[in-house]
Amino acid sequence: MENIIIRKATLQDLPFIHELVRELAIYEKAEQEFIATLEDYDRDMKAGIFEAIVAEKNGNIMGMVLYYMAYSTWKGRMMYLEDFIVKEGYRKHGLGQLLFNAFVEESKQQGCRLAKWQVLDWNTPAIKFYKKNNAIIEKEWWNGKLFF
C-alpha cells in the first residue's frame, strides 16, 4: 500500500481509535462490554496510561495498535499490546505487519525485554499472523480478572 504513514497517535486521533475499538468489540461479539468513553480515552492518554500508533493514508486512519508499559518480575520491562486493529477493507495488504513492526520497534526502543497480548482462541487469522511473526501462543495460562 502506497502513501501510508505509520505514526504515534495524538489526542486528535482518539475519536478514530475509539471507533476502531468499537469495531473490534463488534467483531469479537462483545459490543455490550465496550463501555470506555471517548472522555476516558482522552483523560487516560493525557495521563500517559496508554499510547498508540496509527496507520494513516490521506488523513484516514486505517488501523492502530494501542499499548502500555507493564512489568514482568521474571524479565523486566514488558510492553502490553492491548488492541491491534486494521479496518476490514484494509486487511491482507501488509498494513497489519507495518503496525506490528512499529509496535515491536517501539517496545525495543523503550527497553522492553518482551511483549505480551491476548488473542481469542477462535481468531484463526490473528493466530496465524502472530505465529508468522515467531510469537509464542501460550495455552497453559488462564486469564483472571475482576471488574469494579
VOGU-3710 file (C-alpha; in Angstrom, 3 decimals, decimal comma):
1> meniiirkat> 0,000/0,000/0,000  1,411/3,347/-1,045  1,493/6,651/0,823  0,806/5,072/4,215  2,087/6,950/7,233  2,797/4,974/10,410  2,999/7,411/13,319  2,392/7,897/17,032  -1,220/8,717/17,773  -2,212/12,130/19,068
11> lqdlpfihel> -5,201/13,282/21,092  -6,859/14,281/17,829  -6,806/10,611/16,748  -8,799/9,413/19,758  -12,258/9,540/18,116  -10,946/7,264/15,337  -9,205/4,976/17,819  -12,349/4,760/19,940  -14,390/3,804/16,872  -11,831/1,176/15,838
21> vrelaiyeka> -12,080/-0,397/19,290  -15,880/-0,446/18,922  -15,431/-2,271/15,604  -13,182/-4,784/17,372  -15,767/-5,315/20,128  -18,401/-5,997/17,464  -16,055/-8,418/15,671  -15,457/-10,212/18,970  -19,237/-10,389/19,580  -18,895/-8,300/22,748
31> eqefiatled> -20,054/-4,780/21,874  -22,134/-4,590/25,063  -18,912/-4,915/27,076  -17,345/-1,870/25,404  -18,102/0,840/27,965  -14,991/3,053/27,923  -15,952/6,508/26,701  -14,069/8,900/24,490  -13,650/11,054/27,594  -11,991/8,086/29,349
41> ydrdmkagif> -9,606/7,714/26,419  -8,791/11,435/26,442  -8,141/11,535/30,193  -6,044/8,368/30,165  -3,942/9,205/27,125  -3,182/12,625/28,633  -2,148/10,847/31,853  0,238/8,565/29,940  -1,759/5,421/30,767  -1,523/4,228/27,168
51> eaivaekngn> -0,018/5,128/23,814  -0,979/4,180/20,292  0,454/4,026/16,809  -1,803/4,620/13,823  -1,663/3,851/10,122  -2,943/6,751/8,071  -3,462/7,460/4,390  -4,778/10,780/3,098  -5,949/11,724/6,600  -7,881/8,447/7,014
61> imgmvlyyma> -6,870/6,189/9,916  -6,965/2,596/8,698  -5,606/0,777/11,722  -3,835/1,085/15,037  -2,037/-0,602/17,891  -2,748/0,533/21,455  -0,225/-0,451/24,121  1,213/0,373/27,527  4,215/-0,424/29,674  3,884/-3,315/32,100
71> ystwkgrmmy> 6,382/-5,247/34,178  7,445/-8,876/34,296  9,046/-9,866/37,577  10,949/-12,531/35,638  12,073/-10,475/32,633  11,765/-6,763/33,491  10,118/-4,184/31,255  7,307/-5,569/29,154  5,070/-3,892/26,595  1,451/-4,988/26,651
81> ledfivkegy> -0,398/-4,833/23,349  -3,976/-4,113/24,366  -5,553/-3,764/20,921  -4,374/-4,276/17,359  -6,946/-3,361/14,754  -6,935/-2,955/10,981  -10,190/-1,866/9,340  -11,693/-4,738/7,417  -11,293/-3,150/3,990  -7,550/-2,706/4,530
91> rkhglgqllf> -6,657/-6,200/5,713  -4,394/-8,571/3,767  -2,361/-5,736/2,218  0,542/-5,649/4,688  -0,835/-2,830/6,833  -1,076/-5,035/9,923  2,557/-6,051/9,501  3,624/-2,403/9,319  1,729/-1,616/12,526  3,022/-4,708/14,323
101> nafveeskqq> 6,593/-3,901/13,282  6,183/-0,360/14,607  4,872/-1,750/17,918  7,825/-4,158/18,205  10,294/-1,371/17,406  8,683/0,949/19,972  8,898/-1,822/22,575  12,579/-2,323/21,872  13,274/1,425/21,962  11,640/1,619/25,395
111> gcrlakwqvl> 13,946/-1,101/26,713  11,403/-3,895/26,904  12,536/-7,490/27,022  9,222/-8,914/25,876  5,798/-8,017/24,595  2,560/-9,751/25,518  -1,015/-9,716/24,329  -4,104/-11,885/24,213  -5,797/-13,454/21,214  -9,129/-15,229/21,197
121> dwntpaikfy> -8,832/-18,962/20,561  -11,260/-18,765/17,614  -9,461/-15,881/15,868  -7,545/-18,061/13,434  -6,349/-15,230/11,150  -4,800/-13,387/14,103  -3,175/-16,550/15,468  -1,654/-17,287/12,041  -0,372/-13,713/11,837  1,298/-13,906/15,252
131> kknnaiieke> 2,824/-17,306/14,536  4,176/-15,964/11,228  5,916/-13,336/13,361  7,503/-16,040/15,550  5,234/-15,354/18,521  4,625/-17,945/21,191  0,906/-18,539/21,680  0,538/-19,807/25,243  -2,219/-22,261/26,026  -1,388/-23,216/29,592
141> wwngklff> -2,008/-19,850/31,319  -5,576/-18,897/32,160  -6,697/-15,288/32,417  -8,079/-13,903/35,649  -9,913/-10,609/36,022  -12,092/-8,545/38,331  -14,497/-5,779/37,343  -15,040/-2,745/39,579
//
